[in-house]
Amino acid sequence: MMEFLTGHWLDIVTTVLGLAYILLEYKASIWMWAVGFAMQALGIVLYYQKGLYADCGMEFYYLSMTVYGYWRWIRGSASKESLPIRHFPRQLVLPWLVLIAAIWALIYWLLVTFTNSNVPLADSFTTALSIIGIWALAHKYLEQWFIWIAVDVVTCVLYYYKDIPFKASLYGLYVVIAVMGWFKWRRMMRTGQA
């Protein structure tokens, strides 16, 4: 048992941080960004060790987005007050779908061409969606939860396959929390609580 825990310590630590992160996101708490920064810094090492190169690279993007997201949430509205929860602008849906497809194709090509990844399709898919998801979260768009549900389902399966069992279980839980988060944020948006 100790050998298993020793071999998976980074998986365990990032899982605990990930659980704290999603619960803080569910509550629309600004502390989510600090916990996310620590989780992503450790995630760089974990994903590189497991050969999830797109996920590893994604962590660098997440690190910068945690700083941006924190700033947007505290000073990002026109009135310099905290950012309210709102809907994703309809005029951005098509351009962002095209962007997701282009990013997915580019990352897939990079993984197939320059790495030994044995899961390039799933790894590039979750990475492409996550790029948009974290941006939508930084802007406090309600619909960001739908993006995370798709990412979480695929990532759960992918991480079990890549022998990252704790994080895989966490992503299974993320699916449930993301569904609940959508309902909570929608309620908060309607009542103006956030």
C-alpha positions as CSV (number, residue, x, y, z in Angstrom):
1,M,0.0,0.0,0.0
2,M,2.8,2.4,0.9
3,E,4.5,1.7,-2.4
4,F,1.2,2.6,-4.3
5,L,0.8,5.8,-2.3
6,T,4.4,6.8,-2.8
7,G,4.1,6.1,-6.5
8,H,1.0,8.2,-6.7
9,W,1.7,11.1,-4.3
10,L,1.7,13.8,-6.9
11,D,-1.6,12.4,-8.2
12,I,-3.0,12.5,-4.7
13,V,-1.9,16.0,-3.9
14,T,-3.2,17.5,-7.2
15,T,-6.4,15.6,-6.6
16,V,-6.9,17.2,-3.2
17,L,-6.1,20.6,-4.6
18,G,-8.5,19.9,-7.5
19,L,-11.3,19.0,-5.2
20,A,-10.8,22.3,-3.2
21,Y,-10.6,24.2,-6.6
22,I,-13.9,22.8,-7.9
23,L,-15.7,23.4,-4.6
24,L,-14.5,27.0,-4.6
25,E,-15.6,27.4,-8.2
26,Y,-19.0,26.0,-7.3
27,K,-19.2,28.7,-4.7
28,A,-17.9,31.4,-7.1
29,S,-15.1,32.1,-4.6
30,I,-12.1,34.1,-5.7
31,W,-9.9,31.8,-3.7
32,M,-10.4,29.3,-6.5
33,W,-7.6,31.1,-8.4
34,A,-4.9,30.7,-5.7
35,V,-5.7,27.0,-5.3
36,G,-5.7,26.5,-9.0
37,F,-2.3,28.1,-9.4
38,A,-0.8,25.6,-6.9
39,M,-2.6,22.7,-8.6
40,Q,-1.5,23.6,-12.1
41,A,2.2,24.1,-11.0
42,L,2.2,20.5,-9.7
43,G,0.2,19.3,-12.6
44,I,3.0,20.2,-15.0
45,V,5.2,17.6,-13.4
46,L,2.5,15.0,-13.1
47,Y,1.4,15.2,-16.7
48,Y,4.9,15.3,-18.1
49,Q,5.7,12.1,-16.2
50,K,2.6,10.4,-17.5
51,G,3.2,11.4,-21.2
52,L,0.2,13.7,-21.3
53,Y,2.1,16.4,-23.2
54,A,-0.9,18.5,-24.2
55,D,-2.2,18.5,-20.7
56,C,1.3,19.4,-19.4
57,G,1.5,22.3,-21.8
58,M,-2.0,23.3,-20.9
59,E,-1.0,23.8,-17.3
60,F,1.3,26.7,-18.4
61,Y,-1.7,28.3,-20.0
62,Y,-3.8,27.7,-16.9
63,L,-1.1,29.3,-14.7
64,S,-1.3,32.5,-16.7
65,M,-5.1,32.3,-16.8
66,T,-5.3,32.0,-13.0
67,V,-3.6,35.4,-12.8
68,Y,-5.9,36.8,-15.5
69,G,-9.0,35.2,-14.0
70,Y,-8.2,36.6,-10.5
71,W,-7.8,40.1,-12.0
72,R,-11.0,39.8,-14.1
73,W,-13.0,38.7,-11.1
74,I,-11.9,41.5,-8.8
75,R,-11.4,44.4,-11.3
76,G,-12.6,43.2,-14.7
77,S,-16.0,44.9,-15.1
78,A,-16.4,48.4,-16.6
79,S,-17.3,49.8,-13.2
80,K,-14.2,48.2,-11.6
81,E,-16.4,46.2,-9.3
82,S,-16.4,42.5,-9.0
83,L,-17.5,40.7,-12.2
84,P,-21.1,39.4,-12.3
85,I,-22.1,36.0,-13.6
86,R,-23.5,36.4,-17.1
87,H,-24.4,34.5,-20.3
88,F,-21.9,33.7,-23.0
89,P,-22.5,36.2,-25.8
90,R,-24.3,34.5,-28.7
91,Q,-22.2,36.3,-31.3
92,L,-19.1,34.5,-29.9
93,V,-20.5,30.9,-30.1
94,L,-19.7,30.2,-33.8
95,P,-16.2,31.9,-33.8
96,W,-15.3,30.0,-30.6
97,L,-16.5,26.7,-32.0
98,V,-14.3,27.3,-35.1
99,L,-11.4,28.2,-32.8
100,I,-11.9,25.0,-30.7
101,A,-11.8,22.9,-33.9
102,A,-8.7,24.7,-35.1
103,I,-6.9,24.3,-31.8
104,W,-7.9,20.7,-31.5
105,A,-6.5,19.9,-35.0
106,L,-3.3,21.8,-34.3
107,I,-2.6,20.1,-31.0
108,Y,-3.5,16.7,-32.4
109,W,-1.0,17.3,-35.3
110,L,1.7,18.4,-32.8
111,L,1.1,15.4,-30.6
112,V,1.2,12.9,-33.5
113,T,4.2,14.6,-35.2
114,F,6.4,15.4,-32.2
115,T,5.6,13.2,-29.3
116,N,5.1,9.5,-28.5
117,S,1.6,10.1,-27.2
118,N,-0.7,7.1,-27.5
119,V,-3.8,9.2,-26.8
120,P,-3.4,12.2,-29.1
121,L,-7.1,12.5,-30.1
122,A,-8.5,12.6,-26.5
123,D,-5.6,14.6,-25.1
124,S,-5.9,17.3,-27.8
125,F,-9.7,17.4,-27.5
126,T,-9.7,18.1,-23.7
127,T,-6.9,20.6,-24.1
128,A,-8.7,22.5,-26.9
129,L,-11.9,22.7,-24.9
130,S,-10.1,23.6,-21.7
131,I,-8.4,26.6,-23.4
132,I,-11.9,28.0,-24.0
133,G,-13.3,26.8,-20.7
134,I,-10.8,28.6,-18.5
135,W,-11.3,31.8,-20.6
136,A,-15.1,31.5,-20.2
137,L,-14.6,31.0,-16.4
138,A,-12.4,34.0,-16.2
139,H,-15.2,36.0,-17.7
140,K,-17.8,34.4,-15.4
141,Y,-19.9,33.0,-18.2
142,L,-22.6,30.6,-16.9
143,E,-22.2,28.3,-19.9
144,Q,-18.6,27.6,-19.0
145,W,-20.0,24.7,-16.9
146,F,-21.1,22.9,-20.2
147,I,-17.6,23.0,-21.5
148,W,-16.3,21.6,-18.2
149,I,-18.8,18.8,-18.2
150,A,-17.6,17.6,-21.7
151,V,-13.9,18.0,-20.6
152,D,-14.5,16.2,-17.3
153,V,-16.2,13.1,-18.9
154,V,-13.5,12.6,-21.4
155,T,-10.7,13.3,-19.0
156,C,-12.1,10.9,-16.4
157,V,-11.8,8.0,-18.9
158,L,-8.4,9.2,-20.3
159,Y,-6.8,9.4,-16.8
160,Y,-8.0,5.9,-15.8
161,Y,-6.5,4.7,-19.0
162,K,-3.2,6.5,-18.3
163,D,-3.1,5.1,-14.7
164,I,-3.8,8.4,-12.9
165,P,-6.6,6.9,-10.7
166,F,-7.0,9.6,-8.1
167,K,-7.3,12.4,-10.7
168,A,-9.6,10.2,-12.8
169,S,-11.9,9.8,-9.8
170,L,-11.7,13.5,-9.2
171,Y,-12.8,14.2,-12.8
172,G,-15.7,11.8,-12.3
173,L,-16.7,13.9,-9.3
174,Y,-16.1,17.0,-11.3
175,V,-18.9,16.0,-13.7
176,V,-21.4,15.9,-10.8
177,I,-20.2,19.1,-9.3
178,A,-20.2,20.8,-12.7
179,V,-23.9,19.9,-13.2
180,M,-24.7,21.2,-9.7
181,G,-22.5,24.3,-10.4
182,W,-24.5,25.2,-13.4
183,F,-27.7,25.2,-11.4
184,K,-26.1,27.2,-8.5
185,W,-24.5,29.8,-10.8
186,R,-27.8,30.2,-12.7
187,R,-29.6,30.8,-9.4
188,M,-26.9,33.2,-8.3
189,M,-27.1,35.0,-11.6
190,R,-30.8,35.4,-11.3
191,T,-30.7,36.7,-7.8
192,G,-27.6,38.9,-8.3
193,Q,-25.6,37.1,-5.6
194,A,-22.3,36.8,-7.3
